[in-house]
Amino acid sequence: MATAINTVTVTSRTVFGNKRIVVGYINFTSSTWTAGGLSFTGANVGIGSIGYMIIASGDLQYFYDYTNEKIDGVLCGTAGQDKVQVAADGATTTTNPVYFMIIGKGKG
């Protein structure tokens, strides 16, 4: 079963000038990563658009693909292995929840 976003929990919201800052975490539905990433837009956290997203996790390092509005990930190698390997279908994730901070604009 491929990964999907199960829940998005917002733990903090604030407005700083014309920017909206949202902090929270994401729980995924399974431990098998989906190649190409998972759709994630400002609407997932109640804002209009994502301008910057920081994602903190463990062995699978997540990043936000701003062009395609998706969360994607890379597997980090262990000592002595190649530094980074692109996650593909079947790659196992062990990090749940995944914490984030988003800086964006507008209301969702």
Secondary structure, DSSP 8 states (H G I E B T S, - for coil): ----EEEEEEEEEEEETTEEEEEEEEEES-SB--TT-EE--GGGGTEEEEEEEEEE-SSEEEEEETTTTEEEEEEE--TTS-SEEE--TT-B----SEEEEEEEEEE-
